[in-house]
Amino acid sequence: MQTQSRALALAKMLALASLVIALPATAQDYKLGGITVTAPWARATPGGAQVAGAFLQIQAAAGVEDKLIGARTPAAGTVEIHDHIDDGGVMKMRRVDGIAIKGAQSVVLKPGGLHVMLFDLKAPLKEGDKVAFTLVFEKAGELQIDVPVAKIGASGPDGAPASGSHQGHGTGHSKGH
């Protein structure tokens, strides 16, 4: 009798656990070695586009320092880390070797600032899709994340339209500049 009660209790716990695991998460946080990545997103691209931008927030735990040194995705031929710089009053995008993340601080990758650039897209990024990425950190190693795709021209993961003159990565952006 006691064995049946334990078996029934275990079965109920397993059923409940499977329901919890099946519930969709509203916001995914990814953690690795004192690094937390939150709010990843990318902009949808029109057909024929060869470039796209991806954005996210990286936070280091207190006492942890690291550096994002690369990224890759099967959705693109090449992935680079970029920043916007002021070159004589003209804003330009430039490749950077990495992004330092200091302990107890966060770095936001966003349109018009630091971001991950995808070149040679294999297919357009479509609103509502998710793109698999691997972020490479100098100390923590490799972190697998899924990046939801917001609408074309979005300024954030919620899909709000971008404001200002820089609407995204479409024309005039080339590798190796």
C-alpha positions as protocol buffer text, in pm:
chain_id: "A"
residue {
  index: 1
  type: MET
  ca { x: 0 y: 0 z: 0 }
}
residue {
  index: 2
  type: GLN
  ca { x: 279 y: 241 z: 95 }
}
residue {
  index: 3
  type: THR
  ca { x: 471 y: 153 z: -223 }
}
residue {
  index: 4
  type: GLN
  ca { x: 164 y: 233 z: -436 }
}
residue {
  index: 5
  type: SER
  ca { x: 121 y: 569 z: -260 }
}
residue {
  index: 6
  type: ARG
  ca { x: 485 y: 660 z: -325 }
}
residue {
  index: 7
  type: ALA
  ca { x: 458 y: 552 z: -688 }
}
residue {
  index: 8
  type: LEU
  ca { x: 140 y: 759 z: -732 }
}
residue {
  index: 9
  type: ALA
  ca { x: 301 y: 1061 z: -565 }
}
residue {
  index: 10
  type: LEU
  ca { x: 609 y: 1025 z: -788 }
}
residue {
  index: 11
  type: ALA
  ca { x: 391 y: 996 z: -1099 }
}
residue {
  index: 12
  type: LYS
  ca { x: 203 y: 1314 z: -1000 }
}
residue {
  index: 13
  type: MET
  ca { x: 531 y: 1500 z: -942 }
}
residue {
  index: 14
  type: LEU
  ca { x: 667 y: 1392 z: -1280 }
}
residue {
  index: 15
  type: ALA
  ca { x: 345 y: 1496 z: -1454 }
}
residue {
  index: 16
  type: LEU
  ca { x: 357 y: 1837 z: -1285 }
}
residue {
  index: 17
  type: ALA
  ca { x: 725 y: 1880 z: -1372 }
}
residue {
  index: 18
  type: SER
  ca { x: 655 y: 1804 z: -1739 }
}
residue {
  index: 19
  type: LEU
  ca { x: 383 y: 2072 z: -1743 }
}
residue {
  index: 20
  type: VAL
  ca { x: 620 y: 2329 z: -1595 }
}
residue {
  index: 21
  type: ILE
  ca { x: 892 y: 2244 z: -1849 }
}
residue {
  index: 22
  type: ALA
  ca { x: 639 y: 2273 z: -2135 }
}
residue {
  index: 23
  type: LEU
  ca { x: 527 y: 2624 z: -2035 }
}
residue {
  index: 24
  type: PRO
  ca { x: 667 y: 2890 z: -2269 }
}
residue {
  index: 25
  type: ALA
  ca { x: 906 y: 3142 z: -2117 }
}
residue {
  index: 26
  type: THR
  ca { x: 823 y: 3506 z: -2173 }
}
residue {
  index: 27
  type: ALA
  ca { x: 1185 y: 3621 z: -2161 }
}
residue {
  index: 28
  type: GLN
  ca { x: 1483 y: 3392 z: -2187 }
}
residue {
  index: 29
  type: ASP
  ca { x: 1799 y: 3459 z: -1986 }
}
residue {
  index: 30
  type: TYR
  ca { x: 2111 y: 3266 z: -2077 }
}
residue {
  index: 31
  type: LYS
  ca { x: 2388 y: 3212 z: -1819 }
}
residue {
  index: 32
  type: LEU
  ca { x: 2745 y: 3088 z: -1840 }
}
residue {
  index: 33
  type: GLY
  ca { x: 3038 y: 3136 z: -1603 }
}
residue {
  index: 34
  type: GLY
  ca { x: 2913 y: 3453 z: -1432 }
}
residue {
  index: 35
  type: ILE
  ca { x: 2784 y: 3602 z: -1760 }
}
residue {
  index: 36
  type: THR
  ca { x: 2412 y: 3655 z: -1820 }
}
residue {
  index: 37
  type: VAL
  ca { x: 2269 y: 3738 z: -2163 }
}
residue {
  index: 38
  type: THR
  ca { x: 1919 y: 3885 z: -2174 }
}
residue {
  index: 39
  type: ALA
  ca { x: 1675 y: 4026 z: -2428 }
}
residue {
  index: 40
  type: PRO
  ca { x: 1838 y: 3900 z: -2750 }
}
residue {
  index: 41
  type: TRP
  ca { x: 1664 y: 4006 z: -3072 }
}
residue {
  index: 42
  type: ALA
  ca { x: 1728 y: 4071 z: -3440 }
}
residue {
  index: 43
  type: ARG
  ca { x: 1549 y: 4271 z: -3705 }
}
residue {
  index: 44
  type: ALA
  ca { x: 1360 y: 4101 z: -3984 }
}
residue {
  index: 45
  type: THR
  ca { x: 1511 y: 4163 z: -4327 }
}
residue {
  index: 46
  type: PRO
  ca { x: 1350 y: 4219 z: -4665 }
}
residue {
  index: 47
  type: GLY
  ca { x: 1399 y: 3953 z: -4930 }
}
residue {
  index: 48
  type: GLY
  ca { x: 1738 y: 3979 z: -5096 }
}
residue {
  index: 49
  type: ALA
  ca { x: 1905 y: 4151 z: -4798 }
}
residue {
  index: 50
  type: GLN
  ca { x: 2253 y: 4018 z: -4731 }
}
residue {
  index: 51
  type: VAL
  ca { x: 2310 y: 4180 z: -4390 }
}
residue {
  index: 52
  type: ALA
  ca { x: 2126 y: 4200 z: -4058 }
}
residue {
  index: 53
  type: GLY
  ca { x: 2186 y: 4318 z: -3704 }
}
residue {
  index: 54
  type: ALA
  ca { x: 2138 y: 4134 z: -3375 }
}
residue {
  index: 55
  type: PHE
  ca { x: 2115 y: 4295 z: -3033 }
}
residue {
  index: 56
  type: LEU
  ca { x: 2120 y: 4185 z: -2668 }
}
residue {
  index: 57
  type: GLN
  ca { x: 2232 y: 4274 z: -2317 }
}
residue {
  index: 58
  type: ILE
  ca { x: 2530 y: 4113 z: -2143 }
}
residue {
  index: 59
  type: GLN
  ca { x: 2586 y: 4138 z: -1769 }
}
residue {
  index: 60
  type: ALA
  ca { x: 2878 y: 4013 z: -1562 }
}
residue {
  index: 61
  type: ALA
  ca { x: 2831 y: 3903 z: -1202 }
}
residue {
  index: 62
  type: ALA
  ca { x: 3020 y: 4088 z: -929 }
}
residue {
  index: 63
  type: GLY
  ca { x: 3386 y: 3994 z: -943 }
}
residue {
  index: 64
  type: VAL
  ca { x: 3359 y: 3852 z: -1296 }
}
residue {
  index: 65
  type: GLU
  ca { x: 3525 y: 4017 z: -1595 }
}
residue {
  index: 66
  type: ASP
  ca { x: 3505 y: 3876 z: -1945 }
}
residue {
  index: 67
  type: LYS
  ca { x: 3500 y: 3978 z: -2309 }
}
residue {
  index: 68
  type: LEU
  ca { x: 3268 y: 3890 z: -2594 }
}
residue {
  index: 69
  type: ILE
  ca { x: 3517 y: 3798 z: -2868 }
}
residue {
  index: 70
  type: GLY
  ca { x: 3296 y: 3648 z: -3135 }
}
residue {
  index: 71
  type: ALA
  ca { x: 2967 y: 3504 z: -3249 }
}
residue {
  index: 72
  type: ARG
  ca { x: 2841 y: 3268 z: -3513 }
}
residue {
  index: 73
  type: THR
  ca { x: 2511 y: 3149 z: -3656 }
}
residue {
  index: 74
  type: PRO
  ca { x: 2418 y: 2906 z: -3931 }
}
residue {
  index: 75
  type: ALA
  ca { x: 2193 y: 3186 z: -4068 }
}
residue {
  index: 76
  type: ALA
  ca { x: 2492 y: 3384 z: -4200 }
}
residue {
  index: 77
  type: GLY
  ca { x: 2821 y: 3326 z: -4375 }
}
residue {
  index: 78
  type: THR
  ca { x: 3008 y: 3575 z: -4153 }
}
residue {
  index: 79
  type: VAL
  ca { x: 2932 y: 3726 z: -3813 }
}
residue {
  index: 80
  type: GLU
  ca { x: 3121 y: 4025 z: -3668 }
}
residue {
  index: 81
  type: ILE
  ca { x: 3095 y: 4248 z: -3363 }
}
residue {
  index: 82
  type: HIS
  ca { x: 3045 y: 4614 z: -3463 }
}
residue {
  index: 83
  type: ASP
  ca { x: 3022 y: 4958 z: -3311 }
}
residue {
  index: 84
  type: HIS
  ca { x: 2913 y: 5297 z: -3440 }
}
residue {
  index: 85
  type: ILE
  ca { x: 3182 y: 5564 z: -3431 }
}
residue {
  index: 86
  type: ASP
  ca { x: 3184 y: 5934 z: -3506 }
}
residue {
  index: 87
  type: ASP
  ca { x: 3428 y: 5988 z: -3793 }
}
residue {
  index: 88
  type: GLY
  ca { x: 3451 y: 6364 z: -3844 }
}
residue {
  index: 89
  type: GLY
  ca { x: 3084 y: 6417 z: -3773 }
}
residue {
  index: 90
  type: VAL
  ca { x: 2973 y: 6116 z: -3978 }
}
residue {
  index: 91
  type: MET
  ca { x: 2847 y: 5808 z: -3796 }
}
residue {
  index: 92
  type: LYS
  ca { x: 3006 y: 5492 z: -3934 }
}
residue {
  index: 93
  type: MET
  ca { x: 3001 y: 5127 z: -3837 }
}
residue {
  index: 94
  type: ARG
  ca { x: 3330 y: 4955 z: -3761 }
}
residue {
  index: 95
  type: ARG
  ca { x: 3427 y: 4602 z: -3668 }
}
residue {
  index: 96
  type: VAL
  ca { x: 3565 y: 4564 z: -3314 }
}
residue {
  index: 97
  type: ASP
  ca { x: 3772 y: 4279 z: -3176 }
}
residue {
  index: 98
  type: GLY
  ca { x: 3553 y: 4235 z: -2870 }
}
residue {
  index: 99
  type: ILE
  ca { x: 3340 y: 4389 z: -2601 }
}
residue {
  index: 100
  type: ALA
  ca { x: 3473 y: 4399 z: -2243 }
}
residue {
  index: 101
  type: ILE
  ca { x: 3221 y: 4324 z: -1971 }
}
residue {
  index: 102
  type: LYS
  ca { x: 3331 y: 4437 z: -1625 }
}
residue {
  index: 103
  type: GLY
  ca { x: 3211 y: 4282 z: -1299 }
}
residue {
  index: 104
  type: ALA
  ca { x: 2865 y: 4386 z: -1179 }
}
residue {
  index: 105
  type: GLN
  ca { x: 2812 y: 4588 z: -1498 }
}
residue {
  index: 106
  type: SER
  ca { x: 2617 y: 4533 z: -1816 }
}
residue {
  index: 107
  type: VAL
  ca { x: 2666 y: 4622 z: -2180 }
}
residue {
  index: 108
  type: VAL
  ca { x: 2370 y: 4677 z: -2409 }
}
residue {
  index: 109
  type: LEU
  ca { x: 2408 y: 4594 z: -2778 }
}
residue {
  index: 110
  type: LYS
  ca { x: 2148 y: 4806 z: -2959 }
}
residue {
  index: 111
  type: PRO
  ca { x: 2076 y: 4981 z: -3288 }
}
residue {
  index: 112
  type: GLY
  ca { x: 2306 y: 5281 z: -3328 }
}
residue {
  index: 113
  type: GLY
  ca { x: 2565 y: 5135 z: -3089 }
}
residue {
  index: 114
  type: LEU
  ca { x: 2743 y: 4808 z: -3030 }
}
residue {
  index: 115
  type: HIS
  ca { x: 2578 y: 4519 z: -3216 }
}
residue {
  index: 116
  type: VAL
  ca { x: 2635 y: 4183 z: -3382 }
}
residue {
  index: 117
  type: MET
  ca { x: 2646 y: 4207 z: -3762 }
}
residue {
  index: 118
  type: LEU
  ca { x: 2543 y: 3918 z: -3986 }
}
residue {
  index: 119
  type: PHE
  ca { x: 2678 y: 3909 z: -4342 }
}
residue {
  index: 120
  type: ASP
  ca { x: 2594 y: 3682 z: -4635 }
}
residue {
  index: 121
  type: LEU
  ca { x: 2254 y: 3579 z: -4498 }
}
residue {
  index: 122
  type: LYS
  ca { x: 2147 y: 3232 z: -4611 }
}
residue {
  index: 123
  type: ALA
  ca { x: 1780 y: 3343 z: -4612 }
}
residue {
  index: 124
  type: PRO
  ca { x: 1584 y: 3650 z: -4500 }
}
residue {
  index: 125
  type: LEU
  ca { x: 1522 y: 3682 z: -4126 }
}
residue {
  index: 126
  type: LYS
  ca { x: 1145 y: 3664 z: -4081 }
}
residue {
  index: 127
  type: GLU
  ca { x: 945 y: 3827 z: -3803 }
}
residue {
  index: 128
  type: GLY
  ca { x: 846 y: 3569 z: -3542 }
}
residue {
  index: 129
  type: ASP
  ca { x: 1131 y: 3329 z: -3624 }
}
residue {
  index: 130
  type: LYS
  ca { x: 1418 y: 3245 z: -3389 }
}
residue {
  index: 131
  type: VAL
  ca { x: 1781 y: 3231 z: -3500 }
}
residue {
  index: 132
  type: ALA
  ca { x: 2032 y: 3005 z: -3323 }
}
residue {
  index: 133
  type: PHE
  ca { x: 2352 y: 3185 z: -3220 }
}
residue {
  index: 134
  type: THR
  ca { x: 2672 y: 3091 z: -3042 }
}
residue {
  index: 135
  type: LEU
  ca { x: 2832 y: 3375 z: -2848 }
}
residue {
  index: 136
  type: VAL
  ca { x: 3202 y: 3327 z: -2774 }
}
residue {
  index: 137
  type: PHE
  ca { x: 3346 y: 3474 z: -2453 }
}
residue {
  index: 138
  type: GLU
  ca { x: 3717 y: 3492 z: -2376 }
}
residue {
  index: 139
  type: LYS
  ca { x: 3686 y: 3327 z: -2033 }
}
residue {
  index: 140
  type: ALA
  ca { x: 3337 y: 3177 z: -2003 }
}
residue {
  index: 141
  type: GLY
  ca { x: 3354 y: 2999 z: -2339 }
}
residue {
  index: 142
  type: GLU
  ca { x: 3065 y: 2941 z: -2578 }
}
residue {
  index: 143
  type: LEU
  ca { x: 2703 y: 3019 z: -2499 }
}
residue {
  index: 144
  type: GLN
  ca { x: 2416 y: 2895 z: -2719 }
}
residue {
  index: 145
  type: ILE
  ca { x: 2122 y: 3135 z: -2746 }
}
residue {
  index: 146
  type: ASP
  ca { x: 1806 y: 3168 z: -2953 }
}
residue {
  index: 147
  type: VAL
  ca { x: 1747 y: 3514 z: -3098 }
}
residue {
  index: 148
  type: PRO
  ca { x: 1383 y: 3608 z: -3173 }
}
residue {
  index: 149
  type: VAL
  ca { x: 1329 y: 3812 z: -3489 }
}
residue {
  index: 150
  type: ALA
  ca { x: 1129 y: 4136 z: -3453 }
}
residue {
  index: 151
  type: LYS
  ca { x: 974 y: 4326 z: -3745 }
}
residue {
  index: 152
  type: ILE
  ca { x: 1169 y: 4522 z: -4004 }
}
residue {
  index: 153
  type: GLY
  ca { x: 1278 y: 4859 z: -3860 }
}
residue {
  index: 154
  type: ALA
  ca { x: 1215 y: 4757 z: -3497 }
}
residue {
  index: 155
  type: SER
  ca { x: 1411 y: 4945 z: -3232 }
}
residue {
  index: 156
  type: GLY
  ca { x: 1373 y: 4679 z: -2965 }
}
residue {
  index: 157
  type: PRO
  ca { x: 1269 y: 4321 z: -2901 }
}
residue {
  index: 158
  type: ASP
  ca { x: 905 y: 4428 z: -2863 }
}
residue {
  index: 159
  type: GLY
  ca { x: 905 y: 4527 z: -3232 }
}
residue {
  index: 160
  type: ALA
  ca { x: 853 y: 4901 z: -3184 }
}
residue {
  index: 161
  type: PRO
  ca { x: 956 y: 5099 z: -3493 }
}
residue {
  index: 162
  type: ALA
  ca { x: 1294 y: 5269 z: -3485 }
}
residue {
  index: 163
  type: SER
  ca { x: 1302 y: 5644 z: -3442 }
}
residue {
  index: 164
  type: GLY
  ca { x: 1558 y: 5880 z: -3586 }
}
residue {
  index: 165
  type: SER
  ca { x: 1750 y: 5853 z: -3908 }
}
residue {
  index: 166
  type: HIS
  ca { x: 1922 y: 5517 z: -3856 }
}
residue {
  index: 167
  type: GLN
  ca { x: 1656 y: 5259 z: -3933 }
}
residue {
  index: 168
  type: GLY
  ca { x: 1874 y: 4954 z: -3961 }
}
residue {
  index: 169
  type: HIS
  ca { x: 2122 y: 4765 z: -4168 }
}
residue {
  index: 170
  type: GLY
  ca { x: 2020 y: 4759 z: -4528 }
}
residue {
  index: 171
  type: THR
  ca { x: 2225 y: 4961 z: -4768 }
}
residue {
  index: 172
  type: GLY
  ca { x: 2573 y: 5103 z: -4758 }
}
residue {
  index: 173
  type: HIS
  ca { x: 2716 y: 4848 z: -4514 }
}
residue {
  index: 174
  type: SER
  ca { x: 3008 y: 4637 z: -4622 }
}
residue {
  index: 175
  type: LYS
  ca { x: 3249 y: 4396 z: -4458 }
}
residue {
  index: 176
  type: GLY
  ca { x: 3600 y: 4485 z: -4363 }
}
residue {
  index: 177
  type: HIS
  ca { x: 3567 y: 4858 z: -4316 }
}
